[in-house]
Amino acid sequence: MVEQAKTGGVWRNPWRLIGWGGIAGLLLLPAVAMQFTDEVSWTAGDFLVAFLMLASVGMTVELTVRANPSWSYRAGMGILLAACFLTTWINLAVGIVGNENNPVNTLFFLAPLAAIGGSMLAGFRAGGMAVATILAAIVQIAVMLYIWVAGAGFPIGVTVFFGTLWLVAAGLFRQAAREA
């Protein structure tokens, strides 16, 4: 492995090893916890979903780092990925309003879908991604207002948290567009 690092092999960057090792470690945590407590009870499906979510984040980070040298773009993508990942993870694990079985929680998936869909339509160019993440913030607020008007709750804290993430990502993408 040392020889490979000297010759410019795949693992020459320790951050790659740390990142992918971290993902493997996160997947091992529930497996280890299940050996010591009955409170953690993951199925094969749970591990598959966790693997797909973590691997998709890892692959997107890899592609972003390779495709764009701008630190503003990379940071914007990191925040976008965090917002998408956390929205999905929290919603699947415990739910945002009530519990994970509350049907109103499916509406919270609209913000990440708006960000991802808008990014794809923009060809992952920084200016378009700024617009996509602003759209995600607007969708986040609209979901909160709909849930509030429907009398199903008032998730203001979640909306402020994720809305802030979307808008910070938008600012970083806007900065990256100016740098280009």
Secondary structure as GFF3:
##gff-version 3
##sequence-region A 1 180
A	DSSP	alpha_helix	2	6	.	.	.	ID=ss1
A	DSSP	alpha_helix	14	33	.	.	.	ID=ss2
A	DSSP	alpha_helix	44	67	.	.	.	ID=ss3
A	DSSP	alpha_helix	71	93	.	.	.	ID=ss4
A	DSSP	three_ten_helix	103	109	.	.	.	ID=ss5
A	DSSP	alpha_helix	110	121	.	.	.	ID=ss6
A	DSSP	alpha_helix	126	149	.	.	.	ID=ss7
A	DSSP	alpha_helix	156	179	.	.	.	ID=ss8
###
